[in-house]
Amino acid sequence: MKLHRLLWAAMMVAVLAAAGCGGGSSSPSGSAGTGDSGASVKKGGLLRIGTTDGYDSMNPFVAFSAASYVAFTNTYPVLVQYDENFKIEGDWAENGWQTSADGLTWTFKVKPGKWSDGQPLTADDAAWTGNTIIKYADGATGVLAPFLTHATKVSAPDPQTVVITYDKRVSNVLPQLQQFFILPKHIWESHTGNNGKDLKAFNPAADGPIVGGGSFYVDKYDKKGTTIYKQNPGYYGSQKPNVDAIGIQFFENSDAMLASFKSGEIDQMDTVPYLAADDMKKDPKYIVRSGDGTEVRDFGFNSNPKKTKHRELLDPKVKAAMAMAMNRQEIVDVVFAGYAKPAWSLLTPLSAPYLNTDLKPETYDIDAANKALDDLGYKKGSDGIRVVPATTGQYAEPEHKMKYEIITPSSLYGVSREFNIIRDGLQQIGIEVTQNSLDGTTAFEEIGAPDWKYLNFDMMMWDWIGYIDPDFVLSIVQCNQYGSWSDTGYCNAEYDKLYKEQGVAKSDAERKDIVWRMQQILYDEKPYVQLVQVDLVTAFQNNWGGFTPPFLNGLSKRPWVQIGQTG
């Protein structure tokens, strides 16, 4: 899953709109040391979490998966995080940061702490990390660059003071900084060679434990097995974690994870298989919590205007016709058992008022879709597959059938069932598609091939999980995200201009207007067709407590710090 995918930093970014449970109250506890039932949690022990969302990398300059971003949130210092009421609070930074009158200088006092290898954690680590990201923002550090948009310098006037300077007044500095992961300078500074590209080649897990400065550090990393996190003895937080360690076990499929959970081999499922959720809510052995989320499943088109094959897929009218053959309600019912809603934007209602509600999902209408393609001149052959006439010019193509490949990530829950629904709808309008299921890393590389020029692939199905603030998910389709977050090869100068303008808007109303216009551009040009917004459903054994709202996982260290056993 991306943050693409992004990222849990995703997947767990949800507001608890509804909750069902067994064995305890469904309301989250905001106080440390107590569970949903009010019972005190114990110190010590191991929390075992099951997931089907595997890590793609433990290198923040490379990773795009949500699981990796949850790891970074808990193992690296960030200046600020969210509390249970979705308000920004200090993490490594003390509350009470200062902003200059012109809004260009932000000053944070940070708490004393140590990296997990015993080295001092100081403001110099933040300065090095920030300046490195800024220096190589158009290349090697592009994945992290959106979290320091318009920053020109990060300085450390003393070991406990971090100063960030911007070239413009930024409207959402604090939400951005929640994902500004501060790395240990003494580990990373020797890997900036080759114009910063060595940063992406560095494997922080190659020599054993990964040095962290947050509440936990990675003691053992296993991409497709169990990754072990242990308490960082030098953690700067006033409240230390209740558990000694957390194990994240990767499962190839949700059925295996569910079986392990029911047998008591794991304590939590990060995402409950949706078809099992209602029955599990009735069982007093489990605590099942559900609510709105910011995960949006999407159908993406190769939108690079330089692609040389199947260029008819660049036409918004063709994409609009295909969108009318995508049965969103069937996806909601069959894949997600009702724990989803039809979508039309990368944003969700949790980003209100920035979600453009003037737009709506395309109506499922096979007859209208067929007529649109007929009117475009793509006639059906004797086999029922439409034919694209030969073209001339710079991107000449011979006559060919509307037969395409769709790349899907194998670990994404329900994506094959989604594909089957999409395939059946497209078949009814004379388009034949085949599925190419790949692991997430390979899928992302195939989308960018060759060399992140986005020339080869036709279409893909995946997801994006944004934040409540719209900035990040809007940033992914910029021209400068080739080789970083882009998974469509989309590039639009007008859109990029608006993105920059929304980040420095002088009022919320002005920013809302710009963000609505940006969504209109994406809706009209269709680098994506958004399919459904997916709910968050997670489950625990009933002997656990100290829960925070599910949306905090990936946005705060509180979920891993406060959870503990109750019996």
N, C-alpha and C positions, 0 to 999 in steps of 0.2 A: 504494500500500500504506500502510495506516495504521500509525502507532505507537500508527493506522489508517493506524497503518495505514500505523497507525498505520501503522515506522517504521520502510530497513534498521534502526534503534535498537531496532531491532528486527530486521529481517529477518536481520541478521547476529548476533543474540544466539543463539548456539548453542554447545554443548559438542562438541568434535570427538570423536565416539564412534567414528567409522570413517572411513577415508580410502582412496581409490584414487588412483593417480597414474600418469603416464607421464613419463619423463625426469627422475626424481628421487625421493628418499625422501618418504614422505607425512607423516612426523612434523614438527610445526611447530618452527621454530627460536625459542628464547627469547632468543638473544643478538643484539645489534645488529650489523649489518654482515655477516651471513652468511645464506645461503639454506638451503633444505632439504638441499642436497647438501653444505653446509659451505663452499662457495665464497664468497669475499668479494664483497660487492656494491659497485658503483661509486657514486661521487658524481656527481650531475647527471642530466640527462635528464628526460623527460616520461613519466609513467604514464598510459596511456589506458584508461579503464574504460567499458564499455558497460552500460547498464541499461534496463529497460523500466519501472522504477518512477520516474515523474517527480516533480519538485518540485511542491508546491502553492503554497509561498510561502517567501521568505527572511526573513519576519518571525516571530520566535519566539512572538509573542503570537497568531498566526493559524494557523501551520503545524500540520498533523497528519500529514503523510506521513513515512514512515520515511526517505526520501532526504533530506528537509530536516533531520531530526534528526541524521543522520550528518554533514551539513554543519555544524550547530551544534556538535557534539562536537569537530570539528577546528578550527573557526575562533574559538570563544569559550573563554576560560578557564573551567574548572570547578575546584572545590577539590580533588576527589578523582576517581580513575578506578580501573579494574580492571587488574591485571597478568595475565600469562599463566597463572597458577595460580588465577585468579579470586579473588584477594585484593585488598582495597581498598588503594590506595597514594595518595600525594599526587600531584596534577597541578600546579596553580598553588600549592597549599599544600605546605609542607615536611612531611615525615613527622614525627610526634611531636606532633600536635595535643593540646589539653588539654580535659578535660571536668570540670565542677564535680561535687562530691560528690552533689548532688541530681539531676544529669543534665540540668539546665535551661540550662546555659551551655556553649557550645562555642567554643574559641578556636583560630584557625588563623594561623600565620605564613606569609605568602605571598612568592613570589620576585620580585625586580625584573624588570620587563619593559616593553615598549612596545606600544601599538596600532600597527597597520600604517600609520597616517598619521603616526607619530612622536610622538604624544602619550603621556605617561607612563601606565602601567597601575598603578593603586594600589588599596588597600583601599576607597577612597571609591567606586570603580566598583561593587564588590560591595555596599556598603551601599545605594547608590542603587537598584541593580537589585532587591535583596531587599526593601527597604522599599516599592518601587513594586509589586512582586508582591503583597505582604501587603496593601497599602492597597486594591487593586482586585481582590482574590481572588474576590469574589462577582460580578465583572463582567468587565471588559476583560482581566484577567490570569488568568482561570480556567484556561486551558490549562496554565500553568506552576505554578499554585498547589499541585498535589499534591506538588511537590518541596520545598515548604517547609511541609508540614503541621505545625500547632501552633507554628510560628515566630511570634513577636510583634515582633521587632526584629532588624535587622542593623546593627551599628555598626562604625566604623573609628577606634579610639583613636589609631592612627598609620598612616602610609601602607602599612606592611607587616603589619598585624594586622587580621584579620576576626573579629568576635565575633557569634555567633548566639544569641539568647535564645529559649527555648521556654516555653510555659505548662504543659506536661506533659513528663514523661520519655518520649521517643519511642524506640520499639524499633528503628527502622531509619533513623536519621539519615543515616548515610554512604551507603547505597544511594540514598536520595532525593537527596542533594547531588550525586551523579554527573550528574544532569540539571539542576542549577541553573546555567544558562548566564549568565555575567556579561557584561553589555553595556557598551559605552562610554558613560559618562554624558554626555560632551560632545556625543555624536551624538543621544542619545535623550531627554534631559531636557526638551527644548522641545516634546515631543509627548505631554504628559500631560493636555491640555485635554479639555473635554467629559466630565468625570468619568472620565478615563482612556481613553475610547473612541478618542481620537486615536492612541493607541499601536497600535491594530489597523489604523488607516488608513494608517500610515506605511509607505512603501516604501523600505527601506534601499538598494535597488539602483537607485533612480531616477536618481542622479547619478553613475553609474560604479561603481568598485570599492566593495565593502562592507567597512567597517572591521572588522578582526578583531584579536584579541589572542592567538590560539592559535598552533599550528605553521604554519598556512596562513591566507590570507585570500582572499576571492572577488574575483578581478581582473575577471572577465567573467561575467555571469549571463545564461543563455539557458534559459528554462523548458522549451522543447521542442527545444533544439539541444544545444550543447556549452557547459558551464560550466567555466571555467578557474580553478583555485586556484594561487596562487603562495606560496612561502615567505614567512613574516612575518619580516623582518630583526630585529624586536624580541622574538622568541619567548623566553620565560623558561626553556625546557627545557634541561637540560645536554647532551642529544643533539639535534642539529639534523637535520631530515629529509635523507634521502639524495637524493631527487629534487628537482629545482628546481620542478617544477610537476606538477599532476594535472589531467587533463581528464576530465570525466564527460559522456559522450555519450548522449543519450536516443534510444531506438529505439521506433518505434510498435508493433513486435511482436518476439517472441523469434526468429523465423526470420531476420529481417533482422539482428538482433544476432549470431546464430550465424554467418551468412555473413560478416559483417565480421570476426569473430574468426578464422575459419578462413582468411581471406585475409590475416591479419596486420595489419589496419587498426586493431585495438584489442588491448590487452595482457591485459585481464581482462574476464570476464563476471561481474557480481555474482551472478547466478543462472543456472546452466546450464539450458537447456530440458530438462525431466526425461526426455523420451522419447529425448534424444540422449546422456544421461549415461553409460550403460554402454559405448557404442561409443567415446566420447571417452576413457574411462579406459584403453582399450587402445592409444591412440595416443601414442607417445613424444614427440610435439611439444608435448604439453599436460601441465600439472599440474592434476589434478582432485581436489578435496577435498570430502568430504561428511560429514555428521554430523547428529545431532539438533538441532532448532531449537525456538524458542518461537512460531513462527507457527501460529495456529489459524484455519482457515477456518470461517466461521460463516454461519448462516442467521438473519437477524434479523427480528423482528416489531415493528411499531409498537405499543408498550406503554403509550402515554399514555392514562390512563383517561378523558381528556376528548375523545378522538377521536370524531367524529360519524358516521363511515362504516365499514362492515364491522366492527362491534364484536364480532362472533363471534370475531374473531382475538385478542381479549383473553382468551378462555377457555383456561386451561392444558390442558383436556382436548382441545380442538380442536388445539392446537399439539402435544400429545403424539401424537395420531393422525397428524398430518402427519409428525412425526419418524419414525414407524415406516415411512413410505413413502420415506424417504431412504436410498438404498443407498450407505452409506459405503465399503464394500469396492470397489464399482465405481469410485467416485471415486479411491480409492487406486490401483487398477490402471490405469484408463483415462487419468486426468488426470495422475497423478504417477509412473507406471511403477514403483510399489512404493516410492517415496521419500516415504512418508507412513504414518500410522497413524490408525485411528478415534479420535475425541476425544469428550469429554463435558463438558469444563470449559474456561473461559478460561485456566486454568493448565495446565502440561504437567509431565511427570515431571522436567524440569529444575528445577522449583520444589519438589521433594520436600524435606521431608515435608509441605508445605502442600497438595499435590494431594490432593483427597478421593478415595481409592481405594475407598471404599464405593459410589461411584456408577459406572455403566457406560453406554456408549452404548446408546441405545434399539435394540432388536432390529428388524432389517428384516423386516417381516411385513405384507404387503399385506392378507391376510385379517383380521388383528386390527385393522388400521387402518380397514378398511371397516366392521367390526362396531362399533367405537367411535363412528364418525360416525353409523351407523344408530341406535345407542342414544341419541345426543344429539338425534335427531329431524331430521337433515338428510338428506332422502331424495333419491335420484337422479331427475332428470327424464327425459323421453323421449330427450334428447340425451346422457344419461349424466352430466351435470353436476348436482351437488347443489344444492338450493334451501334458502335460509334463510328461514323464515317471517317475516312482518311483525312488528314490535315496536312497543310504545307507550311512553309515558313521556318523560322528559327528552331521551333520545337515540333517539327513534322513527325507525325505518327501514322503508321498504316492503319487500315480499318481493323477494329478489334471489338471483341465482345465485352460487355460490362461484367467482367469476372474479376474479383479482387480478393486479396488476402487481408485478414484482420488479425493484428497482433494482440495477444492478451497475456497478462501475467498469471502464471499458474497458481500463485499463492493467494490471489484475490478471491475472497469468498463469493461463491455463486456466479462467477464470471462466465463459466461455460453454459450455465442455464440462461443467463442473460443473452449470450451469443446465440443460443438456439432460437430464442424468441425473435431477436433481431434478424437472424438468417431467414426464418419463416416469413417474416413481413417483407423483407427485400425480395425474396423469391416471388412473391405475389405481384411485384412490380417489374419483374424481368431482370433482376440483378442477382447474380450468383456470388456468394462469398464463402470462403473457407477460413477456418480458424488455425492460427499458428500460435500455439500455447508455449510460452518460454518462461524460464525463471525471470524474476523482476529485473535483475541486472542486465541479463542478455536482451530482454525485451527493450529496455531503455536504449541500449547500444544499437540495436537493430533499427529503432526509430530514428536515431541520429546518423546512421550510416549514409555515406562513407565519411569518416572524420568529422562528424557533427555538422554535415552539410545538408542533411534531411532531403536526400534525393531519391531514395529507393522505396520506402514503404508506401502503402496505399492508405490504410486506415488502422486504427487501434481502438481498443476498449480498455478503460482504466478508471481511476478515480482521482479526485483532488480533495484534500481536506484542508480547509482554510482556517483562519482565525476569526474571532468576532470582528476585529478591525479588518477592513477589506484590502488594505495595502498589499499584503503579500500575495494573495491569490490573483490580484490584478497585475502584479509585476511579472508573472510567469510567462506571459505572452509578448513581452517586449522583444524588440529586435536584438537587444544585447544579451538575451538569455539563450541564444544558440550555444550549445555545449554545456549549458548549466541547467536551468529549470525547463526550458522549452521542450515540449513533447509533440509539437505539431509543425515546427518550422515557420510559424506565423510571424509576419513582420508588417507593421503598418505605422508609418511615420506620424499620422494624425493621432492614432491611439497613444503612441509613445509621448507625444506632446501633452496630451491630456493627462497621462499618468503623472508626468512631472508636475503639472498644474495642481492636481488634486492633493499632492503631498505638501504643497505650500499654500493651500487655500486659506483665506483670511477668516472664514467663518464656516460653521458646520453646514449652513444652507448652501454656500458656494461649493463646498466639497461634494455635497450630495448631488448637486446638479451635474457636476463634472463626472462623477462616478456613474450616474445614470446614463450619461451620454456614452461612456466607455462600454457599458453593457449593451447598449443599443448597437454599437459598431460590431461587437462580437456576435450578437444575435443575427445581424444582417449578413455578415460575411461568413459566419459559421466555421471557424477553425474547429469548434466543437459543436455537437448537439448534446446538451445536458439531458440526462435520462431521468434519474430520481435522486432525491435527497434521502439519505439513509439515517435511520434512528440509531442511537447507541444503546446496546443491551449488553450488560456485563453481569457476571455472577460470582458469588463467593460461597464457600462453605460457611455454615452459620456459627462457627466458633471464631469468627473474625469480626473486629470492630474498629473504631477510630476512623470511619470513612469520611472523606471529603466528597463534595459533588463530583460526579464523573468527569465533568468538563475540565477539571483542574489538572488531570494527568497529561503531562506534556506542556503545561503552562505554569507549573509550580512544583517546588520540592515537597510541599505539604502532603500530598497523597502517600508518598513513600515514607515520610517522616512520621506521620500520625497513625498509620495503620498498625494493628497489633492483634495478638490472640486474646480472646476473652475467656477461654476455657480449655 
